[in-house]
Amino acid sequence: MNDLADVDVLIAGGGVAGSAAAAALAQLGLTIQIIEPGPAHGRRLAGELIHPPGVDGLGELGLLDVIREEGVPVDGFAIFRESQRGAPDAEVLPYSDRSDAKVSGLVVEHRFLKERLLEKVGTLPGVSIRTNARVTAMETQNGDTFTAVVREDTGDTRVRAKLLIAADGPLSQVRKLIGMSHATQRYSAMMGLEVNDENLPHTGFGNIFLSPAGVSYAYAIGRGRARVMFEILRDADAKESIRTQLKNFPEDFRRDIEAVLAAGKPLAAPNFCIVPEASTRGNVALIGDARGCCHPLTASGITAAVKDALILRDALRETGMDIPAALKRYARLGNRLQLTRRTLAEELREAFLAQTPEAQLLSECIFSYWRSSPTGRRRSMALLSTLDSSVLSLATQYLTVVLHAIRLIPQWRRQRSIADWNRGVFRLLAKSLGFQRTVIGQWIRERYAFPE
Ligand SMILES: Cc1cc2nc3c(=O)[nH]c(=O)nc-3n(C[C@H](O)[C@H](O)[C@H](O)COP(=O)(O)OP(=O)(O)OC[C@H]3O[C@@H](n4cnc5c(N)ncnc54)[C@H](O)[C@@H]3O)c2cc1C
């Protein structure tokens, strides 16, 4: 084994999170080495929609110009649910109510996004990239300071760094190597394909189609193309599931998709909910999907990764490069964002997919809230896009949504049974109270366990 010259920061993984971290820490004048196994190891089907806070963050890191040309602006979500009246209808959730406001997200094809960002950070002062290399071991004497072992064709090298960043994705090897456990749930997979964007229903929006069979997405990716993704639940038959989900799509667009499906095989990727026991250990910080990921319903993974990078940079700056103090701060601030984003994704997923009376009622309440309140639509989009990452905002909105159950009594009386409404409302209230208790408990713990 060779010993290499020390670096300030070693980053395992050259995906969006690794590149964002490198650009952020290069702004502090640190020497940084990125270890990346190469294109064959990355994911082919992954995040492409970046919310405005992620776009702003990439701008702040000097990484926006290299992807803007490849990108397509996006103004929020258009959310379709199972058609109630024959024709599919959608609630449009814009990032901003003001048409003159320049608040927009960006969609960039994943392969371009990853390539362009990594290429750009490789040109920054102090940053070097070792491709066809991977971290294969993390050595430690005392559990406080880890040293990475990097494997290349030429052999293994031990790299000492003051700070090690695990940006190696949801199934992070580094996380495992430092003995950090995590809870995993793998509930579905995603199948993705490209179609002509001519009949895409809400151009300029991320179209989300809800169905008990799974959540599907469609958005423009540029050059006249659109990405379509279908969620395939565990143990479901993929063809049957796609057929069911397609029923919610407008007819012309559905035909375009069916033609592509008949001609080829879609790309696939697993969907995980991963919650590691912590986000730092010793001199190691987890970032991006390695730090935790959830259902892609909110399309917030990239934005969260960019925010993580900025939080880490600011924590190092504010603590005068005191790494233990900075990592403590990073863990506290970043965990808030993770908690809100994960809770929101998981609650929405359940509301839209589960077939229980409380889930159906919650889903109706959410749509009633969106239909009746432009402020509600904007506030929901702020949570979905991580512009608002306060768990207390989430708790308040949850309660507001649940109160919409009262408005729905006449409709439920007409369309279903009032007994179902009763059952749904009791379970929903119990669930909501449990949710409020968890959120408030978490808030109090954070306030007192990590005082400012
Ligand atoms: C189907 C799907 C759709 C999604 N849609 C969206 C969306 O629209 N918007 C959004 O924001 N998010 C979305 N996400 C989530 C988003 O893709 C991720 O949050 C984001 O890509 C995370 O990037 P990352 O850099 O943390 O991880 P990754 O992109 O997984 O990168 C990890 C990198 O680490 C490298 N690596 C692996 N092992 C090692 C090792 N031992 N040593 C060194 N390097 C290693 C890999 O080669 C890879 O390059 C989606 C996810 C999926 C699966």
The ligand as an SDF file (V2000), in Angstrom:
LIG
                    3D

 53 58  0  0  0  0  0  0  0  0999 V2000
  -35.7660    7.5650  -10.5090 C   0  0  0  0  0  0  0  0  0  0  0  0
  -35.3240    8.7270   -9.6920 C   0  0  0  0  0  0  0  0  0  0  0  0
  -35.8060    9.9860   -9.9730 C   0  0  0  0  0  0  0  0  0  0  0  0
  -35.3960   11.0740   -9.2360 C   0  0  0  0  0  0  0  0  0  0  0  0
  -35.8560   12.3130   -9.5500 N   0  0  0  0  0  0  0  0  0  0  0  0
  -35.3820   13.3850   -8.8970 C   0  0  0  0  0  0  0  0  0  0  0  0
  -35.6990   14.6890   -9.3330 C   0  0  0  0  0  0  0  0  0  0  0  0
  -36.4140   14.9080  -10.3060 O   0  0  0  0  0  0  0  0  0  0  0  0
  -35.1580   15.7380   -8.6440 N   0  0  0  0  0  0  0  0  0  0  0  0
  -34.3100   15.5560   -7.5890 C   0  0  0  0  0  0  0  0  0  0  0  0
  -33.8670   16.5340   -6.9940 O   0  0  0  0  0  0  0  0  0  0  0  0
  -33.9600   14.3190   -7.1910 N   0  0  0  0  0  0  0  0  0  0  0  0
  -34.4410   13.2400   -7.8270 C   0  0  0  0  0  0  0  0  0  0  0  0
  -34.0140   12.0000   -7.4710 N   0  0  0  0  0  0  0  0  0  0  0  0
  -32.9730   11.8770   -6.4410 C   0  0  0  0  0  0  0  0  0  0  0  0
  -31.5970   12.2920   -7.0120 C   0  0  0  0  0  0  0  0  0  0  0  0
  -31.2850   11.5170   -8.1410 O   0  0  0  0  0  0  0  0  0  0  0  0
  -30.5160   12.1090   -5.9690 C   0  0  0  0  0  0  0  0  0  0  0  0
  -30.9200   12.7280   -4.7700 O   0  0  0  0  0  0  0  0  0  0  0  0
  -29.2040   12.7120   -6.4150 C   0  0  0  0  0  0  0  0  0  0  0  0
  -28.8020   12.2160   -7.6650 O   0  0  0  0  0  0  0  0  0  0  0  0
  -28.1710   12.3490   -5.3480 C   0  0  0  0  0  0  0  0  0  0  0  0
  -26.8970   12.5190   -5.8020 O   0  0  0  0  0  0  0  0  0  0  0  0
  -25.6530   11.9270   -4.9900 P   0  0  0  0  0  0  0  0  0  0  0  0
  -24.4810   12.6010   -5.5720 O   0  0  0  0  0  0  0  0  0  0  0  0
  -25.9060   12.0000   -3.5260 O   0  0  0  0  0  0  0  0  0  0  0  0
  -25.6450   10.3570   -5.3340 O   0  0  0  0  0  0  0  0  0  0  0  0
  -25.3120    9.6120   -6.6950 P   0  0  0  0  0  0  0  0  0  0  0  0
  -25.8520   10.3600   -7.8480 O   0  0  0  0  0  0  0  0  0  0  0  0
  -25.7750    8.1960   -6.5070 O   0  0  0  0  0  0  0  0  0  0  0  0
  -23.7260    9.6630   -6.8110 O   0  0  0  0  0  0  0  0  0  0  0  0
  -22.9070    8.8310   -6.0430 C   0  0  0  0  0  0  0  0  0  0  0  0
  -21.5520    8.7210   -6.7240 C   0  0  0  0  0  0  0  0  0  0  0  0
  -20.6860    7.9750   -5.8740 O   0  0  0  0  0  0  0  0  0  0  0  0
  -19.9120    7.1050   -6.6800 C   0  0  0  0  0  0  0  0  0  0  0  0
  -19.4800    5.9920   -5.7930 N   0  0  0  0  0  0  0  0  0  0  0  0
  -20.1600    4.8790   -5.4600 C   0  0  0  0  0  0  0  0  0  0  0  0
  -19.4150    4.1130   -4.6370 N   0  0  0  0  0  0  0  0  0  0  0  0
  -18.2470    4.7530   -4.4290 C   0  0  0  0  0  0  0  0  0  0  0  0
  -17.0640    4.4670   -3.6630 C   0  0  0  0  0  0  0  0  0  0  0  0
  -16.9330    3.3450   -2.9450 N   0  0  0  0  0  0  0  0  0  0  0  0
  -16.0400    5.3590   -3.6810 N   0  0  0  0  0  0  0  0  0  0  0  0
  -16.1460    6.5140   -4.4030 C   0  0  0  0  0  0  0  0  0  0  0  0
  -17.2410    6.8250   -5.1420 N   0  0  0  0  0  0  0  0  0  0  0  0
  -18.2720    5.9650   -5.1630 C   0  0  0  0  0  0  0  0  0  0  0  0
  -20.8370    6.6910   -7.8180 C   0  0  0  0  0  0  0  0  0  0  0  0
  -20.1040    6.2740   -8.9670 O   0  0  0  0  0  0  0  0  0  0  0  0
  -21.6160    7.9910   -8.0670 C   0  0  0  0  0  0  0  0  0  0  0  0
  -21.0220    8.7740   -9.0480 O   0  0  0  0  0  0  0  0  0  0  0  0
  -34.4590   10.8870   -8.1770 C   0  0  0  0  0  0  0  0  0  0  0  0
  -33.9800    9.6110   -7.8840 C   0  0  0  0  0  0  0  0  0  0  0  0
  -34.4120    8.5390   -8.6310 C   0  0  0  0  0  0  0  0  0  0  0  0
  -33.8680    7.1670   -8.3180 C   0  0  0  0  0  0  0  0  0  0  0  0
  1  2  1  0
  2  3  1  0
  2 52  2  0
  3  4  2  0
  4  5  1  0
  4 50  1  0
  5  6  2  0
  6  7  1  0
  6 13  1  0
  7  8  2  0
  7  9  1  0
  9 10  1  0
 10 11  2  0
 10 12  1  0
 12 13  2  0
 13 14  1  0
 14 15  1  0
 14 50  1  0
 15 16  1  0
 16 17  1  0
 16 18  1  0
 18 19  1  0
 18 20  1  0
 20 21  1  0
 20 22  1  0
 22 23  1  0
 23 24  1  0
 24 25  2  0
 24 26  1  0
 24 27  1  0
 27 28  1  0
 28 29  2  0
 28 30  1  0
 28 31  1  0
 31 32  1  0
 32 33  1  0
 33 34  1  0
 33 48  1  0
 34 35  1  0
 35 36  1  0
 35 46  1  0
 36 37  1  0
 36 45  1  0
 37 38  2  0
 38 39  1  0
 39 40  1  0
 39 45  2  0
 40 41  1  0
 40 42  2  0
 42 43  1  0
 43 44  2  0
 44 45  1  0
 46 47  1  0
 46 48  1  0
 48 49  1  0
 50 51  2  0
 51 52  1  0
 52 53  1  0
M  END
$$$$
